[in-house]
Amino acid sequence: MSVLKGLYYIVVMAPRALFNPNAFKYTFFTILYVIASASHAQEAKKIIAFGDSLTAGAGLDQGEGFTDQLEDTLNQYGLKVDVVNAGVSGDTSSGGLARLEWVLDSVDNIDLVILELGANDALRGLPPKITRRNIDKMVSILKERKIPTLLAGMVAPPNFGEQFISEYNPIFPDVAKKYDVLLYPFFLDGVAGIRELNQSDLMHPNPRGVKIIVDKIAPYVLEALVRVQKP
C-alpha cells in the first residue's frame, strides 16, 4: 500500500469511521497494516477460505461468491491478497476434518485460514459433541502447523430446541478461546433469515448478501493479517 493511500485512510477515512463502529475497526486495522508494511516490500498474502457451500459460492456466478468478493474488496483497498476457495458444498465438519491436511499440504506459504464449517452439522441435526470435536481438532491442526486462523462461528436454527442450541452455539467461542484464535462470531450475521439477501432456498446468500458478509468480516481478516505481519 502506498504512503499516499495510507495518509488518505488516516486523514479522510478515520474521522468518518468514528460514526460507524464496523468502519472504525476496518479503518483502524487498515492503518495498522499500512504501518506494519511500510518498512518492506509487500507481497500478496495467501488466504485459504476453508468451508462448505457458503465459502464455495453455491448458486452464484464467478465473481459473486465469498472468496471472489473478499479478494476484490481487500485488493481495492490496496491490500494484496490471494484468497483460495477451498469450499465444498454440503461439507460437514467431519468432511472438513478429513480433507484439511490435504488442502494445507497443497498450498504453499499460507498466511491465514478462514475456517467456516458447522452449518450443515446443525441443519442435519448432528450431535453437537461431534461438531465440537471436529472444530477443535481442525483448529488444533492449524495451531500445530503455526498457521494463523480466523474461526467463523455459526448458530443453530431457533427451531432446533433449547437443548441443541445450548450445546451447539458455544462451540465456536469456546474453541477460539481455547486455542487463542480470532473469532468472527456468526458468518451469516446481517444476512440469515432475510429473504431479499438470500437465494430462493433462503439458506444461501445472493450477491447482495455476500457483499454484506464480506463488509462485516473484512475488519477481522485485516486484524488477523496485522497479527501476523512481520516488522
C-alpha positions as a Python dict, from the first residue, in 0.01 Angstrom:
ca = {
    (1, 'M'): (0, 0, 0),
    (2, 'S'): (137, 345, -89),
    (3, 'V'): (212, 610, 172),
    (4, 'L'): (-36, 837, -6),
    (5, 'K'): (-315, 584, 36),
    (6, 'G'): (-217, 536, 398),
    (7, 'L'): (-246, 909, 459),
    (8, 'Y'): (-587, 903, 291),
    (9, 'Y'): (-707, 648, 545),
    (10, 'I'): (-567, 846, 836),
    (11, 'V'): (-687, 1191, 727),
    (12, 'V'): (-1016, 1111, 549),
    (13, 'M'): (-1148, 768, 641),
    (14, 'A'): (-1063, 761, 1011),
    (15, 'P'): (-1281, 1062, 1104),
    (16, 'R'): (-1574, 918, 907),
    (17, 'A'): (-1531, 583, 1078),
    (18, 'L'): (-1595, 737, 1418),
    (19, 'F'): (-1966, 728, 1334),
    (20, 'N'): (-1964, 362, 1223),
    (21, 'P'): (-1817, 101, 1461),
    (22, 'N'): (-1758, -158, 1187),
    (23, 'A'): (-1598, 100, 958),
    (24, 'F'): (-1388, 222, 1251),
    (25, 'K'): (-1249, -125, 1309),
    (26, 'Y'): (-1187, -168, 934),
    (27, 'T'): (-1005, 165, 913),
    (28, 'F'): (-810, 106, 1234),
    (29, 'F'): (-664, -225, 1121),
    (30, 'T'): (-602, -94, 771),
    (31, 'I'): (-391, 185, 921),
    (32, 'L'): (-202, -68, 1132),
    (33, 'Y'): (-145, -280, 822),
    (34, 'V'): (-9, 23, 637),
    (35, 'I'): (233, 97, 922),
    (36, 'A'): (344, -265, 950),
    (37, 'S'): (400, -290, 574),
    (38, 'A'): (581, 40, 527),
    (39, 'S'): (929, -90, 601),
    (40, 'H'): (938, -368, 343),
    (41, 'A'): (802, -473, 6),
    (42, 'Q'): (452, -611, 44),
    (43, 'E'): (388, -949, -117),
    (44, 'A'): (41, -1087, -174),
    (45, 'K'): (-94, -1263, 134),
    (46, 'K'): (-224, -1614, 75),
    (47, 'I'): (-560, -1669, 243),
    (48, 'I'): (-740, -2005, 235),
    (49, 'A'): (-1117, -1992, 284),
    (50, 'F'): (-1191, -2344, 404),
    (51, 'G'): (-1556, -2428, 436),
    (52, 'D'): (-1881, -2551, 287),
    (53, 'S'): (-2121, -2411, 25),
    (54, 'L'): (-2118, -2069, 193),
    (55, 'T'): (-1748, -2049, 111),
    (56, 'A'): (-1773, -2234, -220),
    (57, 'G'): (-2032, -1988, -355),
    (58, 'A'): (-2312, -2232, -432),
    (59, 'G'): (-2567, -2091, -676),
    (60, 'L'): (-2355, -1787, -760),
    (61, 'D'): (-2170, -1688, -1075),
    (62, 'Q'): (-1798, -1626, -1096),
    (63, 'G'): (-1706, -1310, -911),
    (64, 'E'): (-2015, -1318, -688),
    (65, 'G'): (-1905, -1566, -420),
    (66, 'F'): (-1744, -1503, -84),
    (67, 'T'): (-1383, -1565, -186),
    (68, 'D'): (-1405, -1353, -501),
    (69, 'Q'): (-1575, -1062, -327),
    (70, 'L'): (-1339, -1075, -29),
    (71, 'E'): (-1033, -1074, -252),
    (72, 'D'): (-1170, -789, -465),
    (73, 'T'): (-1268, -582, -161),
    (74, 'L'): (-931, -612, 8),
    (75, 'N'): (-739, -556, -314),
    (76, 'Q'): (-942, -241, -384),
    (77, 'Y'): (-809, -103, -58),
    (78, 'G'): (-454, -171, -169),
    (79, 'L'): (-407, -487, 38),
    (80, 'K'): (-251, -752, -180),
    (81, 'V'): (-427, -1081, -111),
    (82, 'D'): (-490, -1408, -290),
    (83, 'V'): (-798, -1580, -149),
    (84, 'V'): (-807, -1953, -228),
    (85, 'N'): (-1154, -2107, -246),
    (86, 'A'): (-1137, -2435, -52),
    (87, 'G'): (-1510, -2466, -1),
    (88, 'V'): (-1702, -2788, -72),
    (89, 'S'): (-2080, -2772, -96),
    (90, 'G'): (-2254, -2997, 154),
    (91, 'D'): (-1943, -3044, 364),
    (92, 'T'): (-1986, -3110, 735),
    (93, 'S'): (-1722, -3059, 999),
    (94, 'S'): (-1636, -3428, 966),
    (95, 'G'): (-1580, -3389, 593),
    (96, 'G'): (-1370, -3081, 653),
    (97, 'L'): (-1154, -3258, 908),
    (98, 'A'): (-1097, -3545, 664),
    (99, 'R'): (-960, -3315, 393),
    (100, 'L'): (-798, -3032, 589),
    (101, 'E'): (-441, -3157, 595),
    (102, 'W'): (-452, -3247, 227),
    (103, 'V'): (-556, -2890, 144),
    (104, 'L'): (-288, -2743, 370),
    (105, 'D'): (-24, -2962, 207),
    (106, 'S'): (-131, -2849, -141),
    (107, 'V'): (-91, -2473, -83),
    (108, 'D'): (241, -2302, -19),
    (109, 'N'): (308, -2008, 211),
    (110, 'I'): (-31, -1983, 382),
    (111, 'D'): (-74, -1656, 572),
    (112, 'L'): (-427, -1714, 703),
    (113, 'V'): (-702, -1977, 707),
    (114, 'I'): (-1064, -1870, 740),
    (115, 'L'): (-1234, -2177, 885),
    (116, 'E'): (-1609, -2180, 807),
    (117, 'L'): (-1774, -2512, 884),
    (118, 'G'): (-2053, -2647, 1101),
    (119, 'A'): (-2365, -2508, 934),
    (120, 'N'): (-2450, -2842, 772),
    (121, 'D'): (-2394, -3020, 1102),
    (122, 'A'): (-2668, -2809, 1256),
    (123, 'L'): (-2904, -2840, 959),
    (124, 'R'): (-2872, -3217, 973),
    (125, 'G'): (-2915, -3225, 1349),
    (126, 'L'): (-2581, -3396, 1406),
    (127, 'P'): (-2480, -3427, 1772),
    (128, 'P'): (-2308, -3103, 1877),
    (129, 'K'): (-2039, -3302, 2059),
    (130, 'I'): (-1925, -3436, 1721),
    (131, 'T'): (-1917, -3087, 1572),
    (132, 'R'): (-1720, -2962, 1873),
    (133, 'R'): (-1469, -3245, 1844),
    (134, 'N'): (-1416, -3179, 1473),
    (135, 'I'): (-1386, -2800, 1500),
    (136, 'D'): (-1150, -2841, 1794),
    (137, 'K'): (-932, -3087, 1602),
    (138, 'M'): (-914, -2868, 1291),
    (139, 'V'): (-811, -2561, 1489),
    (140, 'S'): (-562, -2779, 1676),
    (141, 'I'): (-406, -2890, 1347),
    (142, 'L'): (-379, -2531, 1226),
    (143, 'K'): (-227, -2427, 1559),
    (144, 'E'): (27, -2710, 1547),
    (145, 'R'): (128, -2602, 1198),
    (146, 'K'): (152, -2241, 1319),
    (147, 'I'): (-99, -2126, 1058),
    (148, 'P'): (-295, -1815, 1168),
    (149, 'T'): (-667, -1885, 1183),
    (150, 'L'): (-989, -1685, 1171),
    (151, 'L'): (-1269, -1906, 1300),
    (152, 'A'): (-1611, -1821, 1154),
    (153, 'G'): (-1883, -1906, 1402),
    (154, 'M'): (-2229, -2045, 1338),
    (155, 'V'): (-2551, -2051, 1539),
    (156, 'A'): (-2817, -2320, 1545),
    (157, 'P'): (-3156, -2251, 1386),
    (158, 'P'): (-3403, -2135, 1654),
    (159, 'N'): (-3644, -2421, 1585),
    (160, 'F'): (-3394, -2686, 1698),
    (161, 'G'): (-3484, -2652, 2064),
    (162, 'E'): (-3309, -2510, 2368),
    (163, 'Q'): (-3104, -2822, 2443),
    (164, 'F'): (-2948, -2841, 2096),
    (165, 'I'): (-2888, -2465, 2083),
    (166, 'S'): (-2725, -2459, 2428),
    (167, 'E'): (-2483, -2733, 2320),
    (168, 'Y'): (-2414, -2606, 1968),
    (169, 'N'): (-2379, -2228, 1993),
    (170, 'P'): (-2089, -2220, 2245),
    (171, 'I'): (-1872, -2446, 2029),
    (172, 'F'): (-1705, -2170, 1828),
    (173, 'P'): (-1631, -1917, 2105),
    (174, 'D'): (-1510, -2199, 2330),
    (175, 'V'): (-1268, -2336, 2070),
    (176, 'A'): (-1146, -1989, 1973),
    (177, 'K'): (-1072, -1913, 2338),
    (178, 'K'): (-905, -2250, 2397),
    (179, 'Y'): (-657, -2202, 2113),
    (180, 'D'): (-637, -1822, 2124),
    (181, 'V'): (-751, -1769, 1766),
    (182, 'L'): (-955, -1484, 1626),
    (183, 'L'): (-1332, -1544, 1616),
    (184, 'Y'): (-1587, -1394, 1379),
    (185, 'P'): (-1899, -1471, 1587),
    (186, 'F'): (-2154, -1553, 1314),
    (187, 'F'): (-2067, -1591, 946),
    (188, 'L'): (-2422, -1507, 831),
    (189, 'D'): (-2462, -1205, 1056),
    (190, 'G'): (-2692, -948, 896),
    (191, 'V'): (-2799, -1190, 623),
    (192, 'A'): (-2957, -1501, 781),
    (193, 'G'): (-3334, -1510, 751),
    (194, 'I'): (-3359, -1200, 530),
    (195, 'R'): (-3539, -1301, 212),
    (196, 'E'): (-3404, -1027, -13),
    (197, 'L'): (-3044, -1113, 78),
    (198, 'N'): (-3073, -1485, 7),
    (199, 'Q'): (-3133, -1714, -287),
    (200, 'S'): (-3465, -1892, -332),
    (201, 'D'): (-3365, -2167, -85),
    (202, 'L'): (-3342, -1897, 187),
    (203, 'M'): (-3018, -2058, 308),
    (204, 'H'): (-2753, -1937, 66),
    (205, 'P'): (-2679, -1565, 31),
    (206, 'N'): (-2725, -1394, -303),
    (207, 'P'): (-2458, -1149, -427),
    (208, 'R'): (-2602, -868, -212),
    (209, 'G'): (-2595, -1093, 92),
    (210, 'V'): (-2237, -1197, 23),
    (211, 'K'): (-2138, -830, -2),
    (212, 'I'): (-2275, -771, 348),
    (213, 'I'): (-2088, -1074, 482),
    (214, 'V'): (-1764, -952, 324),
    (215, 'D'): (-1806, -599, 459),
    (216, 'K'): (-1865, -734, 810),
    (217, 'I'): (-1586, -992, 817),
    (218, 'A'): (-1323, -782, 638),
    (219, 'P'): (-1213, -598, 957),
    (220, 'Y'): (-1149, -935, 1122),
    (221, 'V'): (-944, -1051, 823),
    (222, 'L'): (-743, -730, 844),
    (223, 'E'): (-691, -780, 1217),
    (224, 'A'): (-569, -1134, 1155),
    (225, 'L'): (-324, -1012, 890),
    (226, 'V'): (-196, -740, 1121),
    (227, 'R'): (-132, -1004, 1387),
    (228, 'V'): (96, -1200, 1152),
    (229, 'Q'): (253, -905, 970),
    (230, 'K'): (629, -921, 1017),
    (231, 'P'): (807, -593, 1101),
}
